[in-house]
Amino acid sequence: MTCQTGCEALFDCALQNDSNGTQNCPGLQASDEALVVPGCVQQCENQMALLAFIDPSDCEGTIDALSTLSAQFDDACQNGF
């Protein structure tokens, strides 16, 4: 997985619903993709280990893991930009 595909998968996960039927990242909208994905790619290229936490088959787990690791991601996920 490249940073581009990983970040696109992460954004797709953010828009999906969790097991409770709530959007994984209620602060994000589809229109935010142009802001989120390039920033994610830049961060990923500086910290390639982030790719290990992105699992498109477990979106809820992916969002939970990254929210725990990054207060900045958690804030954007919950509150948007």
N, C-alpha and C positions, 0 to 999 in steps of 0.2 A: 504494500500500500504506500502510495506517495503522500506527501503532505496535502496536496490538492485533493486527492480522492478521499483521504481521511477527514479533512475538514468539511468537504461536501457531505460525507456520511454523518458527521457529527451534527451539522446543521439540520439535515433531514431528521435525525433523531430528536433534535430539540423541538421540532414541530409536531412530532408524534405524541399520542396520548400514553400515559402510564397505566398501570394496572387498575387505577382508580378512575380512569376516564378523564383525567386532567392532563392538559398539555405538559410535556416534560419541562419545557421552558416557557412558562406563561408570559414572560416579558418579551419574547421574540415573535415576530411576524414574518411571513414569507418575504415581504419587501425588505427585510433587514439583511438578506443574503449577501448583497453587494458590499455591505459593511463588515459582516461577520467573517465570511470565508477568507477574504484577503488578509485580515488581521490574524486569523487562526493560522493560515499558511506561514506567515512571517514568524509567529511564535513557534510553530512546529519546526521550522527550519533551524531555529536557535536551540530547540529542545526536542530532538527527534524521539526521545523516549515517550512523548505524548501519544505517539501512534499506538503504543502498546495498550493504551487505555480505551481506544476507540473500537467498539465491537458493534457493527451494524445489526447483528442478530440479537443484541441485548441493549437496546436503546436506553431503557430505564437505568440499567446498571452503569452504562457509559456516562450518562448525565450525572448520576449520583457520584461516581468516582471522580469525575472532573470537577464537580461542584465542591467536593471535599478537599481536593488538591489546590484549588484556586479560588480565593475569595472574589477575585475580579470576574472570573467566569460565572460564579454563583450569582453575583450581583446582576450581571447582564442577563443571565438566564431568568432570574426572578423579576427583575425590574425593567429590563430593556436598556436602551441607550438614551 
